[in-house]
Structures are given as structure tokens and as C-alpha cells.
Amino acid sequence: MVVVQDYLGLGEESQGLHPDLHAELTANAVIDMIRAARVYACQSELLLSDRLFLAGYSEGGFATLATHKIIEAEYSDEFQLTAVAPMAGPHDLLGITQDMLSRHSYDMPAFLVYLVGAYNDVYGWNRIADIFQEPYATNIPGYLDGNMDGSEINDALTTNLDSLFAPDFKVSFLAGNENQIEAALIENSPLEWGPIAPVRLIHGTADSTVLFENSVTAYNSLLANGGLSVDLVSLNGADHFSGAFPAYLFALAWFDSLRIAN
């Protein structure tokens, strides 16, 4: 059985702003869907195996690793993970934000606006006007109300980050003076723990949307914190979009090999 969760704030029945890259809220959406699938299988008299695999790409890669962490920390009596494949995920949120704000341009500004908008909402910062320049600051809440998809938001923004972000905010953040924001990014980065279930990170080396270094940082951190089985598969020359299909093929081949071996 394959289960695909609908994150908070993205489904037709889900109200409120999607809490983009918030570890606990994202992981709980995954966990709740697995529970619902088990209930459905029981009611439908479908026999499931006891093997549970997690995989996801981009934001889904982040969700996968965050879910893995929370399951082993809080729900190990309910779920026993067989293997986990986080692919091209923004795991080091502080590092990726520092990198983005050091650039002059970024092709997917909607990703940055969604992250800031989500954290502004979850943590009650009320700082959109401080972080972004006009005319974007006034319009961003409307971009995130659920009526525009990612490509439409992207088209409404500018790829010039010097024009998108307020200069004072960029200087303050890069100088290490935005302690509240830094703390939230670190808190939601699923890095400082040692996973028990096998992890295989998969990422394209030419990814400029979510830098390959995110998976390298995650790999090194998970191992340093006592991870029992952590691997990193590098997709040489693949960017964020060309690497998606090969990444899933690698993940499925790995899952199949474990399933057959068991």
C-alpha cells in the first residue's frame, strides 16, 4: 500500500496557511495519514505487512527525515521503520537560508516567501513588512491565501533577492543578529540525532534549488550523532528537477532489495 499525505493547509478541506518546513506539524501530517491508512486497511480487510518505508523529494525529503526523527523519538512503540529515503531535502534550514540571503538572485523565490510566511504565522512574528520590501511585502499575505499555486507565486515575485528582501533585514540576518529566526530554523532542522532505522539520502550534485550540501550536512550530522546505518547517494550532474525521477528509482530499488531480502 502506498500512502501520500496531504500537508496541512494544502487540501480543499484544510484551512489556514500551510506550515512549510515546520518539522513537527509536517511530520504529524505524515503520521496521521499512516494511521488512517491502517484503519482503512483493517476496515477493508486488506492484509498489510509489518514493513514501513518512508520516502519524499524536496519538501517531501525534509518531511521524510523529520517524520523519521519524531517516530523514533515519540512513537517507536507504534511504528517500526524498515528504511527511509529523504531525497533532495532542505535539511539544514539555517545553512540554506544563509546561503540564499548571500545570493543576489534565486530562481524560485516562492520557496523563500513560503518559508518566511509559514514561520511568521506559526510563531506569530508579524514581521512580513520588516523582512520584505514593497511592493512585495503588502502582497505576500494574499499570495499565500491558497488561491495561487507555486508557479503563480513565483511569477508574481522577483528573482532579484536584493529587491525582494529588505536590506536592513539581510544585513542583520547575515551578521547573526536575528536570534529568534535562527533559533526557529535550527529547531526545525532534523539533524541533531542518530537514527536507528537505515537512512539513504539521495541528491543531485548540481542542485541549485536545494543545495546538495544539505544532504552532505545531514549525512555527516546523522553519523556523528550515532546513526546506525546512513548512506548518501550522489546523482552526478543532476539538478533539482532532472534528479527527481532518478532519485525515486534509486529509493524504490533500495526498498525492493530490503523487502526481498526479508
C-alpha positions as CSV (number, residue, x, y, z in Angstrom):
1,M,0.0,0.0,0.0
2,V,1.3,3.4,-1.0
3,V,0.2,6.4,1.2
4,V,0.6,10.0,0.2
5,Q,-0.3,12.6,2.8
6,D,-1.9,16.0,2.2
7,Y,0.0,18.5,4.2
8,L,-1.9,21.0,6.5
9,G,-3.2,24.0,4.6
10,L,-2.9,22.4,1.1
11,G,-6.1,20.3,0.8
12,E,-9.5,21.7,0.0
13,E,-10.8,20.8,3.5
14,S,-7.7,22.1,5.3
15,Q,-7.9,25.7,6.5
16,G,-5.1,28.1,7.3
17,L,-1.6,28.7,5.9
18,H,0.5,25.6,5.1
19,P,3.2,25.4,7.8
20,D,6.0,25.0,5.2
21,L,9.1,23.2,6.6
22,H,7.8,23.1,10.2
23,A,9.1,19.8,11.4
24,E,6.5,18.8,14.0
25,L,3.4,19.9,12.1
26,T,4.7,18.4,8.8
27,A,5.7,15.1,10.5
28,N,2.3,14.8,12.3
29,A,0.5,15.0,8.9
30,V,2.5,12.1,7.7
31,I,2.0,10.0,10.9
32,D,-1.8,10.7,10.9
33,M,-2.1,9.6,7.3
34,I,-0.3,6.3,8.0
35,R,-2.7,5.7,10.9
36,A,-5.6,6.5,8.7
37,A,-4.3,4.0,6.1
38,R,-4.0,1.3,8.7
39,V,-7.6,1.9,9.8
40,Y,-8.8,1.8,6.2
41,A,-6.8,-1.4,5.5
42,C,-8.4,-3.1,8.6
43,Q,-11.9,-2.0,7.6
44,S,-11.4,-3.2,4.1
45,E,-9.8,-6.5,5.2
46,L,-6.5,-5.7,3.4
47,L,-3.6,-7.5,4.9
48,L,-0.5,-5.3,5.3
49,S,3.0,-6.4,6.0
50,D,4.9,-5.1,9.0
51,R,7.4,-3.2,6.8
52,L,7.1,0.6,6.7
53,F,9.1,2.6,4.3
54,L,9.3,6.4,4.1
55,A,10.4,8.5,1.0
56,G,10.0,12.0,-0.2
57,Y,11.6,14.6,-2.5
58,S,12.3,18.3,-1.9
59,E,9.9,19.4,0.8
60,G,9.0,15.8,0.9
61,G,12.6,14.9,1.6
62,F,12.5,17.2,4.6
63,A,9.2,15.8,5.7
64,T,10.6,12.3,5.5
65,L,13.6,12.9,7.7
66,A,11.5,15.0,10.2
67,T,9.0,12.2,10.4
68,H,11.7,9.6,10.9
69,K,13.1,11.6,13.8
70,I,9.7,12.1,15.5
71,I,8.7,8.5,15.1
72,E,11.8,7.2,16.7
73,A,11.7,9.8,19.5
74,E,8.0,9.6,20.3
75,Y,6.2,6.7,18.5
76,S,8.6,3.8,18.4
77,D,6.1,1.5,20.1
78,E,3.6,2.3,17.3
79,F,5.8,2.3,14.2
80,Q,8.9,0.3,13.3
81,L,10.5,1.8,10.3
82,T,12.2,-0.6,7.7
83,A,14.1,2.1,5.7
84,V,13.9,5.8,5.0
85,A,14.9,7.7,1.8
86,P,15.0,11.5,2.2
87,M,15.7,13.0,-1.3
88,A,16.9,16.5,-2.1
89,G,15.5,17.9,1.1
90,P,16.4,21.3,2.7
91,H,17.5,19.7,6.0
92,D,19.9,22.4,7.1
93,L,17.4,25.3,7.2
94,L,19.8,27.8,8.8
95,G,22.5,27.0,6.3
96,I,20.3,27.1,3.3
97,T,18.8,30.5,4.5
98,Q,22.2,31.9,5.0
99,D,23.2,30.8,1.5
100,M,20.1,32.2,-0.1
101,L,20.4,35.6,1.5
102,S,24.0,35.8,0.4
103,R,23.0,35.5,-3.2
104,H,21.8,38.3,-5.5
105,S,19.3,36.1,-7.3
106,Y,17.3,32.9,-6.9
107,D,15.1,31.3,-9.5
108,M,12.5,30.0,-7.0
109,P,11.7,33.0,-4.7
110,A,8.3,31.4,-3.9
111,F,10.1,28.9,-1.8
112,L,11.7,31.6,0.4
113,V,8.4,33.6,0.7
114,Y,6.5,30.4,1.7
115,L,9.1,29.6,4.4
116,V,9.1,33.1,5.9
117,G,5.3,33.3,5.6
118,A,4.8,30.0,7.3
119,Y,7.2,30.7,10.2
120,N,5.7,34.2,10.6
121,D,2.3,32.6,11.0
122,V,3.3,29.6,13.3
123,Y,5.5,31.7,15.6
124,G,3.3,34.9,15.5
125,W,6.2,37.2,14.5
126,N,4.2,39.7,12.5
127,R,7.4,40.7,10.6
128,I,6.5,40.4,6.9
129,A,6.9,44.2,6.5
130,D,10.3,44.1,8.2
131,I,11.6,41.2,6.1
132,F,10.4,42.0,2.6
133,Q,10.4,45.2,0.5
134,E,7.5,46.8,-1.2
135,P,5.5,46.2,-3.3
136,Y,6.0,42.5,-2.3
137,A,5.6,42.9,1.5
138,T,2.0,44.2,1.1
139,N,1.1,41.5,-1.4
140,I,2.7,38.4,0.1
141,P,-0.1,37.5,2.5
142,G,-2.5,37.4,-0.5
143,Y,-0.1,35.2,-2.4
144,L,-0.2,32.7,0.4
145,D,-4.0,32.5,0.9
146,G,-4.4,29.3,-1.1
147,N,-5.7,30.8,-4.3
148,M,-2.3,30.7,-6.1
149,D,-0.1,27.8,-6.9
150,G,3.7,27.9,-6.6
151,S,4.4,28.9,-10.1
152,E,1.9,31.7,-10.0
153,I,3.5,33.0,-6.7
154,N,6.9,32.7,-8.3
155,D,5.8,34.8,-11.3
156,A,4.4,37.5,-9.0
157,L,7.8,37.9,-7.3
158,T,11.2,38.9,-8.4
159,T,14.3,36.6,-8.7
160,N,16.4,39.6,-7.5
161,L,16.8,39.0,-3.8
162,D,18.2,42.5,-3.2
163,S,14.8,43.8,-4.4
164,L,12.8,41.2,-2.6
165,F,14.3,41.3,0.9
166,A,14.6,44.5,3.0
167,P,18.3,45.5,3.0
168,D,18.4,46.0,6.8
169,F,17.0,42.5,7.4
170,K,19.5,40.9,5.1
171,V,22.4,42.7,6.9
172,S,21.0,41.8,10.3
173,F,20.5,38.2,9.5
174,L,23.8,37.6,7.8
175,A,25.5,39.3,10.8
176,G,23.9,36.8,13.2
177,N,21.6,39.3,14.8
178,E,18.3,37.6,14.1
179,N,18.3,35.2,17.0
180,Q,14.6,34.4,17.0
181,I,14.6,33.4,13.4
182,E,17.9,31.5,13.7
183,A,16.5,29.5,16.7
184,A,13.4,28.5,14.7
185,L,15.4,27.4,11.7
186,I,17.7,25.3,13.9
187,E,14.8,23.9,15.9
188,N,13.1,22.6,12.7
189,S,16.2,21.1,11.1
190,P,16.1,17.3,11.6
191,L,19.9,17.0,12.0
192,E,21.0,16.6,15.7
193,W,20.0,12.9,16.3
194,G,21.2,9.4,15.5
195,P,18.6,7.4,13.5
196,I,18.1,3.7,14.2
197,A,16.4,2.7,11.0
198,P,18.5,2.7,7.8
199,V,18.7,6.1,6.0
200,R,19.7,6.6,2.4
201,L,19.9,10.3,1.4
202,I,19.7,10.9,-2.3
203,H,20.5,14.2,-4.0
204,G,21.7,15.7,-7.3
205,T,25.1,17.3,-7.2
206,A,24.1,20.2,-9.5
207,D,21.0,21.1,-7.5
208,S,20.9,24.9,-7.1
209,T,17.3,25.0,-5.8
210,V,18.0,22.9,-2.7
211,L,21.8,22.7,-2.5
212,F,23.5,19.2,-2.5
213,E,25.4,20.4,0.7
214,N,22.1,19.9,2.6
215,S,22.3,16.2,2.2
216,V,26.1,16.2,2.9
217,T,25.4,18.1,6.2
218,A,22.6,15.7,7.1
219,Y,24.8,12.7,6.3
220,N,27.7,13.9,8.5
221,S,25.4,15.0,11.3
222,L,23.4,11.8,11.5
223,L,26.5,9.7,11.5
224,A,28.2,11.9,14.1
225,N,25.2,11.6,16.4
226,G,25.3,7.8,16.3
227,G,23.2,6.9,13.2
228,L,23.4,3.1,12.8
229,S,23.1,3.0,9.0
230,V,23.4,6.2,7.0
231,D,24.3,6.4,3.3
232,L,24.4,9.2,0.7
233,V,23.8,8.6,-3.0
234,S,25.1,11.4,-5.2
235,L,23.3,11.9,-8.6
236,N,26.2,13.3,-10.5
237,G,25.2,16.3,-12.6
238,A,21.5,16.2,-11.7
239,D,19.7,19.4,-10.7
240,H,16.6,19.7,-8.6
241,F,14.2,18.8,-11.4
242,S,16.2,16.3,-13.5
243,G,17.2,14.5,-10.3
244,A,13.6,13.8,-9.1
245,F,12.8,10.7,-11.2
246,P,16.2,9.0,-10.9
247,A,16.1,9.6,-7.1
248,Y,12.8,7.8,-6.8
249,L,14.1,4.9,-8.9
250,F,17.1,4.6,-6.5
251,A,14.8,4.7,-3.5
252,L,12.4,2.1,-4.8
253,A,15.3,-0.2,-5.9
254,W,16.7,0.0,-2.4
255,F,13.3,-0.6,-0.8
256,D,12.7,-3.6,-3.1
257,S,16.1,-5.1,-2.2
258,L,15.3,-4.9,1.5
259,R,11.8,-6.3,1.0
260,I,13.1,-9.3,-1.0
261,A,16.0,-9.9,1.5
262,N,13.5,-10.0,4.3
